[in-house]
Amino acid sequence: MISMSYILRYQPINSFRFGLITLIFLLLFHFSSLGQNPYKRKLDLYQDTLKKLGTMIVNGSDETDRKAATYKFIPTLVRALKIPGSFEYGFDSIRSFRIVYSPDRKFRIFSWFVNINDIAYRFYGAIQMNNPKQLELFPLVDFTEHISKPDQWISGPKQWYGCEYYSILPPDEKGNYVLLGWKGISDQITQRLLDVIHFELGKPIFGGPIFNYEDKVLDRVLFSYTHQATMMLKYLPEKKLILFDHLSPSDTTMKGKFEYYGPDLTYDGMTYSEGLWRLKKDLNMTNESSARDSLFIAPVKKPTIN
């Protein structure tokens, strides 16, 4: 049996140890919180609002509702991005738009779309520069309907060939960043594309003659195919290769009618040399497909976001 004198003798020591441990935990929590954005709570609140608006953008019953939600979404996003430290805030719970960072963390691109009459798409976006002193933001204005030859189109952000970007490659020696994107064209045709962005006097410029494709130098490369198919287009950094499905019509008589095009189980790619990305045909790339490709399937007419 433990005597009362033993309990009285050691109880103060145990209390002191307990207090010391508590103090250590409080200090650890305090110092760990110093590295966090002190404005995170505000950003969390904005994220909740943007998430609700984003759900309406995707799930709105008609075009009017979806556009109205977008018109509220844009200024709300701008207000959120004005908060210090917003560049590192990922808005991870919002599934209605995509955010991609440049590998050097110089900028990031927001992009999303609004479904128009269930058969067409209008794209929206913005480029946020990594400027810790103030918000440096470039809105992107979808100019698609005025662009007759998008593969020969160089423009600023207000005349943008709208799409949803999902990957940015490291810059080349001239500061060109290749962008991988998805674009809904209609209820019959979908596109993947290779775009490029660089900065002149701090301003973004889209498109540039850096793609040597089918013996032509293009400002961007477009891949058009049936909306019922899924095309793989991705960058393999270990091989320094842009890999993609080769597209062909389901019947030779349908050549040029892209609503009948789809992957034919062969692969092409592009590699970089002497300032150009050059086409390489019929690559042997067994098992290079990735489960992540399913993330970039063309959305159904009325997708649901929970």
N, C-alpha and C positions, 0 to 999 in steps of 0.2 A: 504494500500500500504506500502511495506517495504522501509524504507528510505535508501539512499545511505550510511549514516553514520553507519547504522546497518550492512550493508554488509561489509563495510570496517573494522568495529570493530571485526567481527566474522570470516572473511575469513582467517586471519592468524592462528586462532585456528584450523579451519577445515583442513587447509593444514598441520599443525603440527600433528594433529591426523592421517591424511592419511599417512604421512611419517612414523609415529610410527608404525602403523599397517603393513605397507609394510616391515619395518625393522624386526618386529616380525615374519612375514611369512618367510623372508629370513633366519633368525636365525633358525627357526624350520626346514626348508628344509636342512640347513647345518648340523644340529646335527642329523637329521634322516638319512642323507646320510652317516654319519660316520660309522653306523652299517652295511652298505652294503659292499659287496666285491668290492674293488677298481679296480679289474681286470675283473669285470663283462662284460665290453664292449668287451674285447678280447674273453671271453667265448661265448658271443653272436655271434661274428663273426665266431668262430669255429662251433658253433651250426648250423649256416646257411649253412656252407660247408658240415657238416655231414648230414644235412637233405637232401641236394641234392644227395649226394652219397648214402644215405639210400634208397631214392626213386629208384635209379638205381638198387640197390641190389634186391629190391622187384619186380620192374617193367621191368627190363632188358629183352630185346626180346629173348635172349638166355643165356645159361649157361656161355659162355665166358664173356659176358658183365657183368653179375651179379658177377662173380668171380673177374673181373678187378676192379669193384667198391669196392668190399670188401677189396682188396689189397691196395687200396687208403684210404679206410675208417679207417683201423686199425692204421696206423701211424699218421693219422690226429687226431684220438681220443687220442692217447698217448700224442701228443703235447698239446692237450687241457687239459689233466689231469695233466700235469706238471705245469700248472698255479696255483699259490697259491689260496687256497679256493675252488678248483674244487670239492672237496668231497661233498660240500653242493649244488653244481649246478646240477639241475635236468634234464637238456636237455629235457625239457617237450615237445618241438615242434617236436621231432624226434619220429616217430611212427614205425620205422623199427627195433628197438631193445627194450628190456625191461630192466629196472633197478629196482632192489629190494634191500632195505636196511635191514640189520639185526636189530631187535628191539632195541638192545643196541647201535646201530650206530657204532659198531666196524668195519664193512666193508660193502661193497655193491657189488653186482654182476651184470655185464652187460652180456646179452646173446641175440643171434639172430641166424638166419639160412639163408642159401642160398639154393634155390630150384635147385636140380640137375636133368636135363632132365625131369622136370615136374613130376617125380615119386619118387624121393628120396630127402633127406635133409642132408646137412652138417652144423653142428653147430659151432658157434664161441662164444667166451666170454672172460671175464677178471674179476678178483677180485681186487677191489681197497680198500686198508686198510685206515682207518681214521688216517692218519699221517700228521699233519699240517706242519711238517718240510720238508718233501720231498715226492716225489711220491713213493709209495710202491704198485706195481702192479704185479699181477700174471696172465699171459696169460693162457687161457684154450685151450687145443688142443684136438679136437674130435678124440678119439681113438676107436670109436664104432665098426668099421669093424674088429678090432682085439680082441674084447671081446666076448668070446663064452658064458659066464655065467655072465651077468651083475648083477644079484642079489647076486652074490658071488664075488664081485670085489671091492677091496680097492686100491686106487691109488692117486698119486699126480696130479697136474693140467695138466701135459703133457700127461697123459693117462686117459683123462676125458671121462666119458660116456655122450656125448654131449646131451644137451636139452635146452629148454628155461624155466628158473625158473620164477615163478610169485608170490611166497610167501616164507617167511622165518619165522620159529617159534622161540620163545625165547629159549635160550640155557638151557640144563638141568644142573644138578649139576656137570657133567663131562665136560661141555663145548661143547656138541654136539648140533648143530643147524639142525633141520629137514628142508628140502627144498621140496617144491611142484613144480613139473615141468610138461611140455608138450613136447612130442617128436614125430615128424613125422617119421614114419618108411618107408612107401611106399605109392603108390597110393591106397592101400587097407587097410592098418593097421596103426592105431594111438596108441600112448601110453600116459598115465599119469604115473607119478612116484613119490614115496616118496624116496628122497635121504637124505644124511646126510653129513655134513661137520664139521670138527673140526680142530684145529691148533696145530701142534707140533713144538716147537722151532720157532714159528712165521710163519710156512709154512702150507698151507692148505692141508688137506687130505680128499678125498671124499670116502664115503661108510663106513660102520661100522656095527657090529653085534648088532643092537639095535631094530630090528623089529622081533617080534614073530608072524609069519603069517602062518596059516594052519599048526601049530605044527612044523614049521621050523624057525630057527633063520637066518634072511637074512641081507645082507649088504645094500640092497635097495629093495623096493617093486615096481614091474612093473604091470601095468594094460593095457592089449592089447585088442583092440576092432576095429570094422569096422570104417573106416575113414568117413563114412556117418552118424555116431552117434556123440553125445556129452556126455562126461562123467563129472559128478560133482566130484570134489576132492577139499576139502577146510577145513580150520581149524576154529573151533568155540571156540574162547578163553574163552567165558563165561562158556562153558561146559568142557573146556580142552579136546576137542575131535576132532580128524581128521575124517571127515565124507565123505563118498563116495558112489556112486551108486554101487550096486552089478551087476556084468556083467554075462551074460549067453548066450549061443548060441541060435539062432533063432529056431533051430531044434536040438533035442538031438543027432541026427546022426552026427552033426557038431562039437561035443565036441573036443576041442583042435585046431580047425581051427578058429583063432581069427578074421579073416576077416568077420566072421558071428556072432561075439559077440556084445552085446550092453546092455544098462541098462534094467533091468526087473522090474523097479518100486519098488524095495526094496532097503534098505540101510544097509550098514555095516559101521564100524568105528574102530578106534584104540585109546586106552587110555594108558596113561603112568603110570607105577608103577614098582618100584624096578629095575630101569635102563633099562626097555624095553617098547617099544610100542606094546601093545597086541591087537589082533583082537577081535572085538565084532560083532557078526553077528545078522542080522534081527532086526535092531534098529527101533523103532517107532519114526520117525522124521518128522511128518506131517508139511508141510509149511516151511521146512528148506531150500528149494531151493532158490537161490538168482539170481536176474537178472544179477548180475555181472558174473555169470558163462558163459554167452554168449560171454564174452571177450576172453574166452579160447577155443573157437571152433576151430577145425583144419582148417587152412586157405585153401582156394581154390587153384587150381594149379597155377594160375597167379593173386594173389591179387593186388589190385590197391591202392596206397597211393597218396593222393592228397597233 
